[in-house]
Amino acid sequence: MPIHDVGYRRWQGTQSGFGTRWIAITNKGFEIAFRSQWVRRMMFLAWLPAIYFGAALFFFERTFENREIFNAVAELNQAAEMAERGVHAAQGFDDDDDEARPPGAPARPRIDLGPEGLDTEQKRRNATMRMLSRTPLLGGLVALLGGSGSEEVFDAIVSQDDTKLRRVVWSWFILKFITTPQGFALLLLIGWVAPPMIAKDLRTKAFLLYFSRPLSKFSYILGKLMVLVVMCSMITTLPALILYGCGIALSPNLTPLYATWDLPLRIIVVGLMHSIPASLLALMLSAITTESRYAMFGWYATWTLGFVTWRILSLAYLSQNQDEGGDVPFDPLAPLALEDGGGWIYVSLYDSISLVQSLGMGVGDFNLQAQLACVMLPLVSLSCFAIIWRQLSRATLG
Amino acid sequence: MQSASATRAKLDPQFYSKSKNDPSNENGGAPVQTVIDLRSLGKRIKSKQILSDVTLQISNRVTGLLGPNGAGKSTLIKILLGLVRPTAGSGRLMDLDILRDKLKIRQLVGYTPEDDCYIDGLTGIEMVQMSGQFFGLPGREALRRAHEVLDFCGIKQERYREISGYSTGMRQQVKFASAIVHNPQFLILDEPTTGLDPEERERLLRRVRFLNRQFGMGVMLSTHILPDVQLVCDDVIVLAEGRVRAHQSLASLQNVNRWRLQILEVNSNISNAFTQSLRQPGLRVEIAIDGSWELIVEDESRWSKDRVAELVWRAAGTMGATISCFSPAQESLEAIFLKAIGGTNHAHS
């Protein structure tokens, strides 16, 4: 009840510019989302993996300080390489000659030392990684990096370049943190928060209240998008930055900072690479229906079907490759590296985003898969934006 | 400093209903001026012509926009707000181009949509505050202002409840509060009294009138409800089939130079003589069903109000008839409306 009803009075204050009106939508959207107990719980749970990754990073730095294991790996590799060259020389086979061979000239037969048909370099790598995985402190890290990450770590260890090794490990480490547990948490959270965001406005005809105010369609979409982007950042970018900050703060000296100074910026960019296309997709699904449950179903179906389909297609590709005598080993139970799969990555939004994120962290290769993923993400984002725009225009006209 | 009359108006609800014909109180002292200027506006959607050649000048008084369903009222409003682009013509609202300055126009205009719309998940106070923020009010100031306008609109503790649980009438009040939160210069109300009970309806219309009279806020009231128009409007626009059928002040629309005359205790001789004496060039006499006379002025240059009165008094004096009633016979708004739309549609009265 008003203490003193002053009636209607003129208001003459300073108004903000048109460009900042979307902030009201973001603030209110955020407030509404956080009223849900489930969202608060999910946000809390989404931070738990950071503890595991924080501990793993700490153990890596401890091992790095001792260095014996890395030196041993490098020396072992060097010895194995020399032994291999010795065997080759004894059989009258010059590796340097082979490397200097002009293009198009027939290759001399290589000596196959392995029963599985792998070349010796691959065997050395595998043996080294197996050894690392048995090391108490690094075992978790190697298992975590899995697939393609281990290759780069191996190269960095062998090169005995501390800066490179630290940089590669930290980059892969943070990338895995963002893409795996946080990526999953992000899917769950957006799937819960986003579906009603536009669907409810369409159902309650709230767009008439929005667009009869000095608010453009772009501001509306931006306001809604920022709710999701900020939420995604809170469970991906922010913990990753804190993880990085803690890593640096717990380091005995400033060497890690020198080796990884650009990672914070990369973390922010990588976070946006995930949150923007995913949020636009979620908003698009919300804009095409007035029933938020359909949008929610569409969201989970899109990610799950894409994820499963890509894995089936990749395995089929690898199997075919093996049958045709290719040198890629086929192991249906092995974790799939992102660059496998014969260019089908665009069917899985999750894997496309992960691949582009690895490029963003500076650890991936810009191969065909990566090129496809780089084309696909902006395409998906723009298409979703166009559909949302169209739906809003239609609703306003109606 | 606010004027004494404005202060009194805040404290005295009776002041809301001050006579609309009081010129000293008209438009808060603001001169009557053209706010909306539309030139040959047209809108076609596919093969259907929604609006054709709409040319209008609307002032900062209270203007009623009347028309049957599908007349193009809502489309016209959406065009004014820049939500729909016209296919022909041009227009200006407060000297701003309706095609180019959409956001600037919406900044100056308050609008309540016809539909039962609300932002789900918000309380009444939050919705008005958010609306204020859309108009550029800073967050805290928007909240303060939201409380102020909700007080003005008579929403009390219910403002803290979620709006999804409101009745249609309460939502209308909150929509109205959202539209005036930023002190607009022009108010567009699309069916604002739908869902309101008679008491609430009257209060809302009083507020509309008050805002116009005390603060010079121009108002366009789109409605089906003719008594609403009669109660608050100064001007009336009748739209039918996308065309403007009538656009005049309510007073001039109703004033058709017709006088109603009743006399007492008259026998047929006196009656005939009386009728004969009233029959003059430029003046027509008709006898209505209830037995009263109607004098219709056909030549306004010859027959002013005073001259007609003089003629009537002289005839009555000569015949010895007693006049019980002599007053202007106004045409009802419903009759005007039906005439304007060509009798093809019916208004809800």
Contacts between the chains, C-beta under 8 A, distances in Angstrom:
chain1	res1	chain2	res2	distance
A	1	B	156	5.8
A	1	B	157	6.7
A	2	B	147	7.1
A	2	B	151	4.4
A	5	B	10	7.8
A	5	B	151	4.7
A	5	B	152	7.6
A	6	B	10	6.4
A	6	B	148	6.4
A	6	B	151	7.3
A	7	B	9	7.0
A	7	B	10	3.1
A	7	B	11	7.3
A	7	B	151	7.7
A	7	B	152	5.8
A	8	B	10	7.3
A	8	B	148	7.7
A	8	B	149	7.0
A	8	B	152	4.6
A	8	B	180	7.3
A	8	B	207	7.8
A	8	B	210	7.3
A	8	B	211	6.6
A	8	B	214	7.8
A	8	B	215	7.1
A	9	B	2	7.9
A	9	B	10	7.9
A	9	B	148	6.7
A	10	B	183	5.2
A	10	B	215	6.6
A	11	B	137	7.5
A	11	B	145	5.7
A	11	B	181	7.8
A	11	B	182	6.5
A	11	B	183	4.3
A	12	B	183	7.3
A	13	B	137	6.7
A	13	B	138	7.5
A	13	B	141	5.8
A	14	B	138	7.8
A	15	B	107	7.7
A	15	B	135	6.8
A	15	B	136	3.0
A	15	B	137	6.6
A	15	B	182	7.9
A	16	B	136	4.6
A	16	B	137	7.9
A	16	B	138	6.8
A	17	B	136	7.4
A	18	B	103	5.4
A	18	B	136	7.8
A	21	B	133	7.2
A	21	B	134	5.6
A	21	B	136	6.9
A	23	B	133	7.9
A	24	B	130	5.6
A	24	B	133	3.6
A	24	B	134	6.1
A	24	B	139	7.8
A	27	B	139	7.6
A	28	B	119	7.9
A	28	B	122	6.9
A	28	B	126	7.0
A	28	B	130	5.6
A	32	B	121	4.4
A	32	B	122	7.4
A	35	B	121	7.6
A	196	B	120	7.7
A	200	B	120	4.5
A	200	B	121	7.4
A	201	B	119	7.1
A	201	B	120	7.5
A	203	B	120	7.6
A	204	B	117	5.9
A	204	B	118	5.4
A	204	B	119	7.0
A	204	B	120	5.0
A	204	B	164	7.7
A	205	B	113	7.3
A	205	B	115	4.7
A	205	B	116	7.3
A	205	B	117	3.6
A	206	B	117	5.7
A	206	B	118	6.3
A	206	B	119	4.5
A	206	B	120	6.9
A	208	B	113	4.1
A	208	B	115	6.1
A	208	B	117	5.0
A	209	B	113	6.9
A	209	B	117	5.7
A	209	B	118	7.3
A	209	B	119	6.3
A	209	B	127	7.8
A	209	B	131	7.0
A	209	B	175	7.5
A	209	B	178	6.9
A	210	B	134	7.3
A	211	B	83	6.0
A	212	B	81	5.5
A	212	B	83	7.0
A	212	B	106	6.4
A	212	B	111	4.3
A	212	B	113	6.5
A	213	B	106	5.9
A	213	B	131	6.4
A	213	B	134	3.8
A	213	B	135	6.3
A	214	B	103	4.5
A	214	B	104	7.5
A	214	B	106	4.3
A	214	B	107	4.4
A	214	B	134	6.6
A	214	B	135	6.4
A	214	B	136	7.2
A	215	B	103	7.9
A	215	B	106	7.8
A	215	B	134	5.2
A	216	B	103	6.7
A	396	B	78	7.8
A	396	B	83	5.2
A	396	B	84	7.8
A	397	B	83	7.7
A	397	B	84	6.3
